[in-house]
Amino acid sequence: MGILIKGGHLIDPANGVDGKKDLYIDNEGFVAGVGKAPAGFKAGKTIEAGGRIVCPGLVDLRARLREPGLEYKATIESEVHAAVAAGITTLCCPPDTHPVIDTPAMAQMIQSRAWRFGLAFIHPLGALTQNLEGKRLADMEALDEAGCVGVTNALVPVTDTLVMRRAMEYAATLDLTVFLHAEDPWLRNHGCVHEGEVGTRLGLPGIPEAAETVGVARDLALIEQTGCRAHFCNLSSRRAVTMIAEAQRQGLPVSADVTAHHLHLTEHDIGDFNTQCHVRPPLRSKQDRQGLRKALKSGVIGAICSDHQPHEPDAKLAPFAQSEPGISALETLLPLTLKLVDEELLALSEAIALLTHKPAQIIGADAGHLGVGATADVCIFDPKARWVLTPDQLVSRGHNTPFLGWEFRGRVTHTLIGGKLVYQHATAS
Amino acid sequence: MKQGLQFDDAGRLRHLLTIEGLSRQTILEILDTAESFISVGEREIKKIPLLRGKTVVNLFFESSTRTRTTFEIAAKRLSADVINLNVSASSTSKGETLLDTIRNLEAMHTDLFVVRHAESGAAHLIARHVPAHVHIINAGDGRHAHPTQGLLDMFTIRRHKGSFEKLKVAIVGDILHSRVARSQIHALTALGVKELRVIAPKTLLPTAVENLGVRPCTDMEEGLDGVDVIMMLRLQRERMQGALIPSEQEYFNLYGLTPVKLARAAGDAIVMHPGPMNRGLEIDSAVADGPQSVILPQVTYGIGVRMAVMALIMGGSAEPAGGRR
């Protein structure tokens, strides 16, 4: 007996679908029909989706689940519940766990933990170097075999340029994508905010734009040299995206993402030391935010991600520079992206593409689309529902978000994974 | 009207965290009040009973002699009970957070915390988490603010120059790392000086400093040209290590205040320094001890200004109605 999602507006950018269409899901959990019922289809369950948007489950390229190692902040169990409540059905976790994901056993352990809950799929990223130390290469082939969708040194800089070159060459040998956090560690120094107007006013040490552009320039030169495929994570400055655009024009195999919060906030949101706005890379100027938005519109940036980093409350109750960076962001990923539609930067289908099949392509995952035969990972949301974010609504263990009190339009009502209803909002029927 | 953390619902000054956001009128009221307290220090019996029965804790996470002492004297002249606590870095490494320290002291019924901390924003963090009846005075947080220093500097300028509107002022030295400079800049722009320059090599000038309403200047002689007030800053000797300046000698040659450079300023210009001075590094002794120096009076005025701030904050009579922007 299958599931019928009835009367909804189906948006499936990968297949060019954008219209009122019923979705038929067979009892194996695959899409059996779009728009018209397949022969002999019987619905065991019908989800009324009138007035709602039906789209592929969201794919988030970067979420820290804090397990293993930092379970006092969050766990895989707590965060996959938050993910499905946010319509996210696939997510990538960086290897900077404790211990680091630099062995196949660690990669498999994380996937099997997630598997047990039957909620969001977790694709680990493997370490680029052993223990992220930037000295010896991690066993990339073994990590690939164990299900890692790419390799990265996460936020730990590989300062030795020769090691970086070798790591890229080796990844290219295995056809693995290298995920890069391009940043020059010396220029970042002890900085904790954008080096600009607000950092100057508050007397907080700044991270200059050049920390990012110097990092991007170095990595682009090495990509050109080695021919490796690379994905730039979390770009924060206008000039850096201009450099990526130029590299793409020249045909280099590079992609890029941005976080939802960098598309909405600037250094000015720090106000008087709001530690909830302490993120890495830092929130930059209005011009930078504008540059990121433009790059999103033009396609230079191919994905919006949450960069979810749940924290315990104490992590933010410290003087700004001593507070821990990061936002608990899974549950604002879709609402913040829909705000870009309200602000007329993106069409709704473009916005959904940036949260579904485009990020799926970057990690080479078979996800983010709903053609006949696809796994039925589905997100259904009410695009008109207005709501205000309060702490009690957050499913994530981390309540560290600067968006408390923000009014959003659009709310997830149902999430299905492999044809199974795994989340239904309390007000949804 | 955006009040900010420093004001209570009625618009009265509740904490003093930064000069940014204080109106010209509020600053002048503090200076006027300080004026009336200065005479207390000149009496035989240097005490008034304004804060009798109140407990003031000087909570210094960073060492200081001058600032802590003047706060202590100020509180004692107002008849408050004063406790000095120097919390060394080691106690935070014992695992107690800043807020834990505050909560413990709060449980001892403290009325006012005077806080110095090495991190920018520490005083704001504390102010955000204390109950309504507890007051905070920021005695210096990282590179951010040192509002009582800024106010005593304004007091000094007014004593020697009368009013602010016609003054050209130059702040010289390590602007980048200086909380004193930031407080001086906010005070001087609020008081509406004619021109405000900051003088330093590019390595010691913060990015976008002109957004604070100042004119950056890298040539000292040009920057001092015709100014009425010169405010020198202390240069930390560890700046040599961060590749910010090459040597003490070169710094003194370019940015040390010598009689020759002083001659570029107006004939009756005054020279200020928040102390402690590095003679021969940022200032020549001939200038520091010279007739245009008002460096020692600054210290004396500091007591009166700190008495005024404590009295206004704790007495609750801070602002005249409608006195704010």
Boltz contact constraints between the chains, C-beta under 6 A:
constraints:
  - contact:
      token1: [A, 195]
      token2: [B, 207]
      max_distance: 6.0
  - contact:
      token1: [A, 196]
      token2: [B, 207]
      max_distance: 6.0
  - contact:
      token1: [A, 196]
      token2: [B, 208]
      max_distance: 6.0
  - contact:
      token1: [A, 197]
      token2: [B, 208]
      max_distance: 6.0
  - contact:
      token1: [A, 197]
      token2: [B, 211]
      max_distance: 6.0
  - contact:
      token1: [A, 200]
      token2: [B, 206]
      max_distance: 6.0
  - contact:
      token1: [A, 200]
      token2: [B, 207]
      max_distance: 6.0
  - contact:
      token1: [A, 200]
      token2: [B, 208]
      max_distance: 6.0
  - contact:
      token1: [A, 200]
      token2: [B, 209]
      max_distance: 6.0
  - contact:
      token1: [A, 202]
      token2: [B, 120]
      max_distance: 6.0
  - contact:
      token1: [A, 202]
      token2: [B, 144]
      max_distance: 6.0
  - contact:
      token1: [A, 203]
      token2: [B, 120]
      max_distance: 6.0
  - contact:
      token1: [A, 203]
      token2: [B, 142]
      max_distance: 6.0
  - contact:
      token1: [A, 203]
      token2: [B, 143]
      max_distance: 6.0
  - contact:
      token1: [A, 203]
      token2: [B, 144]
      max_distance: 6.0
  - contact:
      token1: [A, 203]
      token2: [B, 179]
      max_distance: 6.0
  - contact:
      token1: [A, 203]
      token2: [B, 182]
      max_distance: 6.0
  - contact:
      token1: [A, 204]
      token2: [B, 120]
      max_distance: 6.0
  - contact:
      token1: [A, 272]
      token2: [B, 124]
      max_distance: 6.0
  - contact:
      token1: [A, 273]
      token2: [B, 121]
      max_distance: 6.0
  - contact:
      token1: [A, 273]
      token2: [B, 124]
      max_distance: 6.0
  - contact:
      token1: [A, 317]
      token2: [B, 99]
      max_distance: 6.0
  - contact:
      token1: [A, 319]
      token2: [B, 119]
      max_distance: 6.0
  - contact:
      token1: [A, 319]
      token2: [B, 121]
      max_distance: 6.0
  - contact:
      token1: [A, 319]
      token2: [B, 122]
      max_distance: 6.0
  - contact:
      token1: [A, 319]
      token2: [B, 125]
      max_distance: 6.0
  - contact:
      token1: [A, 320]
      token2: [B, 121]
      max_distance: 6.0
  - contact:
      token1: [A, 321]
      token2: [B, 119]
      max_distance: 6.0
  - contact:
      token1: [A, 322]
      token2: [B, 119]
      max_distance: 6.0
